[in-house]
Amino acid sequence: QVQLVESGGGLVQAGGSLRLSCAASGSIFSILVMNWYRQAPGKQRDWVATIYNDGSTTYVDSVKGRFTISRDNAKNTVYLEMNSLKPEDTAVYYCYTRARNYNYWGQGTQVTVSS
């Protein structure tokens, strides 16, 4: 079983930066594919970024060049560095992984970007 706990959200002005963290329990973190999703008010939950166990990354087009996903396997933690934030980035951000045919989600952390 994997437990995910996000932190680092908050209120920031447009153009500002935040770094989200997602701490994972368990001993298999290093082999997990880790993802960030976000859900804006009244909208569906959308994929944002993925980091694979070899360190390769992929992003949704709207955040390319602004967001960076990274991982520290020694700390069982995945990060999402968010720069040049825009009001449209306002959402609850969730950490997600899948292991042994189960889906695991964190509780989410709110990011609010004011204009």
C-alpha positions, 0 to 999 in steps of 0.5 A: 500500500502507498500513502501520498501526502501533498504539501506546499500549496498556498496563495501567490500573486501572478508571476510568482512561484511555489514548490509542491511536495508529495511524500510517499510511504512504502519501500517501492517509491523508486520504481513508481511512476509519479504524477501530478494532477490538478482540479480547478473549481467546477472542472474535471481533474486534469493531468499536469506532469509525470516523472518515470523511475528513470527520471524522464519527465513529461508535461501538459503543454500549458505548463511546459517551460514553467513547471518542473517535476522532480523526485528524490528517491532517498526521501520518497518525495516528488516535487512540482516546482511552479514558476511564472504562475498564472490565475488559470493555474488555480486548482487543487493539486493532487499527487497520483501513482499506480502500484500493483493494480491499485490507484493511489491519490493524495488528499490534495493541496490548494494553489491559488494565483491572484491576478 
